[in-house]
Amino acid sequence: MPVITQATAALVDIEVETVRTDAVQSFLKQETLLVEISTDEGLTGVGYSYTIGTGGRAVLAMLRDHLLPLLPGQDSRNVEHIWTTLFRSTRATTVGAITSLALAAVDTALWDLRGLRSQSPLWQLAGGYRPEVPLYDTEGGWLHLSTEELVEGALASQQRGFRGVKIKVGKEHIADDRSRLLAVREAIGQEMHLMVDANQSMTSAEAIRRARAFEDANLFWFEEPLPADDVSGHARLAESTSIPVAVGESMYSIAQFRDYLHRGAAGIVQVDVARIGGITPWLKVAHLAEAYNVAVCPHFLMELHVSLTAAVPNGEYVEYIPQLRGVTNTELEIRDGRAIAPNTPGLGIDWNRDRLDDRTVA
């Protein structure tokens, strides 16, 4: 019986590789919640979750004080049962970021165990649709960069074979956003996908106004223009523009995605495996989106999302933002602008223990 004998958690600070800014914040560091679950069969699964600079110790406290003590003695194969048991034990704090991030660290460790036990890679274990997924680049599109730097970054991504690039929007004057986008579009031509991301910085009226100003830039999507809880605002925006509206990175339950999809407020689903609570609910959201004929292009965590996006038929893009190179022995394999899902058993992330130890803060 693969019974859980021990479960531990740690907080690891991983520095960003480059300055990252958007309309509302700067990405200071990745506070990484690392969970290890061992079983009596001699296997240890490693899972993780993250924040972008705040709240990591609160998530760690949720894990240590409430969730991890419930794991010893459980059959690690019963992933749905464990997820539901932990979720129900935290009713007072669901649905919310702290609980979902904690659940994700546990759930990804359980899926890692699943893969190790069956000697299967995650992309096949979770569905096995295809072994590789197209990439789009965000690293060259941050808000503080000049127009010239945006153009230079987009052309470099195009030369690497990336299928798309994303530019942050939310400048004080709409003319600045528009001129930056048109400059990039002119440089890369019409065939390469161009996405924009407002990071929840706009009102409904302003998002509609900017979408109209962006129409001739031939955008592939308009991401998070409004606060994530404004479903009706996103629905009005979607009705007013031909640009697909992309949402999901700031949603923490399956029901939120259901509401968006049912109201036609999401043209692209960007479900984040950490923020939704793990692989178990991530797959449910992906299949829900498939039922609505909507593509999944998950947010961040490319090292993990490559396998999940490859697992489902409506997985369309992986976002290129490298973040784990400082704490892993191997990097995500990229071939002709496509991310290759790891074929090693489990999550396929080759952690470097010494580097993790050096960055462990709690």
PyMOL commands that set and color helices and strands:
alter all, ss='L'
color gray80, all
select helices_A, chain A and resi 56-70+79-89+91-93+97-118+122-125+147-159+174-188+204-217+231-240+254-262+279-291+302-311+353-359
alter helices_A, ss='H'
color red, helices_A
select strands_A, chain A and resi 4-15+29-39+44-51+132-137+164-168+193-197+221-223+245-247+268-269+295-296+318-320+333-335+338-340
alter strands_A, ss='S'
color yellow, strands_A
deselect
rebuild
show_as cartoon
